[in-house]
Amino acid sequence: MSLENSRFIVTGAASGIGRATGRKLVAAGAEVISLDRNEPDYAVVAHHAVDLSDTASIDGVVARLAEGGTYSGLLNIAGVPGGSLPDAFVLSVNYLGLRHLTEAVEPLLAPGGNVTNVSSNGDVLWPTREDVHRELYDTAGFAEGAAWYAEGKAEGKAYNFSKEAVSYYTIRKAIEYAQKGKRINAIAPGMTNTPIIGDFLKVMTEDRVERIKNLVGGFAEPDTIADAIVFMASPAARFVNGQILDVDGGLKAGMRAGDVPYPGRA
């Protein structure tokens, strides 16, 4: 598809799924503005170093973005795994920083503009703890959200909980965005061959990993997930809003059907 005259802000644009997405956007004729700790190795029109765990860093980048006019979309792809990283940091990058950036950038989106968040199929249990996610959603900002998390109200592993929060946020914002003539959606990938795949494998049992691979035919490649992100951000999805698109070979469907144990339950 052609994305001529489109301009997308892409977090995590230098590696993994973000890199694959950015390259596809450029190939389709779009301009890509990179937000990452590292500079991409392809032709972006601008790159801004950012720390999504730091509101001052985010606000500084948004001020520079505001000087550049309006944008077709914000693609929130950057994220960190759980396991070896502090839980509070995982939530800060994967959800609180994403939320802070999104709410600052939304006024910069042109009419018809969109936000596409990258969640995870690890979000599958959010409906079982919706009340908890409502509390976090209702916090006033980054600092209040971090304080709420420090009180120990969150449930489950930090990574899964952070991605549940992203999916819940996406759904809750849908009508607000529709009223503004904009869209917000999320992609929920399954296991994907990115630079952080090793971190996920360390916290999963070998039996579960092998069962997943056997059931759905292996892991996804970044390009596979990027195709779905580009679609969701494109005019082809112009009436798609508030949706969580699972791109996991059917794994989440298998959990709901009882063919695969839910995360943390086996």
N, C-alpha and C positions, 0 to 999 in steps of 0.2 A: 504494500500500500504506500501511497505517497503522503508524506507529512511536510511537504514544502510550506514554508512560511510559518512553521510551528517552532516554539521555543520551550524547552523543557529543562527544569531544574532537577537534577538527579543526585541523590545522596548515595554514597558508596560507589561512585561511578568508576573508580580505579581498579576494582577487582571483582571477581566472582560474577554473581548475577547482575550487579550494577554495571560492570564493564560490558557484559554481553548485551545488556539493554541499551546502554549508551551507544555502542557500535551499531546496533540495529537502527536506532533513531537517526544517527548521522547518515547511514546508508539510505534511509528513506527520505532524506532531505531536510531533516529537522536540525535546529541548533541545539546543542547541549551545553548547559552550564553545570559544571561539576562542583559538588560539595563533598569533600573527602579529606582525609588526612594526607593522602598521597595524590600526586598529579597523574591523570590518566595517560596512557600511551597511544591515544588516538586523537583525532582532531576535534576537540571541544573548543567552543568560542571563548570560554572563560573558565577559570578554575579558582575556587576559594577554599583554602584550608579551613576546616571546622572541627570542633570538638562537641559532639552532641550531648556530652554529659555536663556541659558548661553553658549556662544561659548567656553569659557575656560574649562568648565566642559566637553563639547562634545569633545574638542581636547585632553583633558587628557585621556578620555576613549579610543579614537581612537588610541592613542599612545600605550596603553596597548593591544588593539586588534591586532595591527600590530605585536606585539611580538608573537602572537599565530598562525601565518601562514595565510592560506587562508580559505575562507568560501564559503559555498554553496549558501547562501542567506542572505539578510537583510530584516526583516519584520518590517515595521514601523507601529506599532499598537498603541503606546501611543498617547493620545490626551486629551484635556480638553474641557468642554462644554462652551457655552457662558452664558449670563445672569448676574451672580453675579461677574464674573471675568473681569478685565480690558481688553478692546478690544485688546490693543497692546500685552498683555500677551498671549491671545488666538492665535493671529496670529503667535507670536514667537514660541510657542510650536507646534502648529498644522502644520505650514508651514515652517517658516524660520529655526527653529531648525531641522526639518525633512530634509529640503534641505541641510543644512550644514552637517549634519551627513551622508546623502546619498552620497554626493560628496566626502567626506573624506573616506568613506568605500568602494566605488566602486572599487578603485584599489586593494583592498584586496579580491575581489570576484574571485573565481576560474573560468576558462573557463567554459561557460555554466551556470554561476551563475546568480542569479536574485534578483531583488528588488520587494517586494510586499508592496504597501502602502495601508493603510486603509483610505479611503475618507469617503463619506457619500452620501445618496441619496439627502441630502441637497445641493449637488453640481449642481443640475439640471439646474440652470440658467446661468452657466458659458458661454455657447455659446452666450448669449445675451450681454455679456460684455467682449468679447474676447480681445478687444483692451486694456482694463484696465489690464487684466491678463498678456498680453504680456509685458506691462510696468513693472509689478512686476517681472515677469520671467527674464527680461533683467537686473535687478539690479545685481550688481557685487557680493554681498554677504549679510550676515546677517545684518550688520550695515546699509548698503545702502538700503536694503529692509525695515528695520525698519524705516529709515528716510523717505522713499517713503510713507509708510503707515501713518506716522505722518502728512504728508501734506494733508491728508483727501481725497485722490483720490479713495479709495476703495468704493464699493457700496454694500448695503445690510448689514445684520447682520454679526458681526465679525466671528461667528462660520461658518455660511454658506459660507462666502467669503473665509475663510481659507481652507475649504474643496474643494471649487471650484478651488482654487490655486493648491491644491494637485493633483486634477484630470488633470488640464491643464499641470502641470509640468510632470506628468506621460506620457501624450500623446506626448508632445514636445520632451521628451528624448528617445522615442522608437527607432528611426533610429540610433541615436548615440550609443545606447546600442547594437543594432543589428550588427553594424559595428565592435563592440568589441567582438561579440560572446556571448553576455549576453542579459538579458531580464528585462523589467520593466513593471509592471502592477499595477492595483489598484482594491480593493474591495470597493463597496459602499453599506454599510449596511443601512437597515431601522431602525426603532425603535427597540432597543434590551435591554433585561433585564440585565443591568450591574449596577455597583454601582453609575453611574452618570445619570441613567435614570430619577431620580427625578429632576435634573437640567433642563432637556429638557422639562419635563412636566410643569414646572413653567413658561416657556416662550411660551408655546403653549396653545391655547384656549381649554377648555374642550370639546367643540363640535368637534374641529378638531381631537383631540386625539381619541374620541369615533368613529368618522367616519372612521379614519384610521384602528382602531382595527376591526371594523365591515367589512370593505372592504377586508382586507387581512388576517383576521383570528387571529388577536392579534399581540403581539410583538414576535420577534425572541429571541431565547436563544443564549448565547455566543457560545455554541458548534456548532450551525447551521452556524454561521458566520465563525468559526474556520475551519470547513470542507472545505469551499470555499477557505480560505487562504492557507491551506495546499495543496489543489489541485493546486492552482496557483503557489505555490512555488516548486512544485514537477516536476520530469521529465515527468509526464503525460501531463503537459502543456508546453512542451519544444518548441513548435512553436507558442505559444500565447505571443504576445508582444504588448505593447502600448494599452491594453484594460482596460476598466472600467467595472467590472462585478458587476451589481446590484444584491444585495441579500436582497430583501425588500418585497417579496411576491407579486410583481407586482405594487407597489405603484408608482414608477417613470413612468412606462408605463401608469398608470392611469392618471398621471398629463399630459402627452403628449397627451393622448386621450381626455382630457377634463373632465374626470370623477372625478378628485380630483383637488382642487385649488393648484396652485403653492405656495411655502412658501412665506409668507408675502403678499399674495394677497387675503387671506380670513382667 
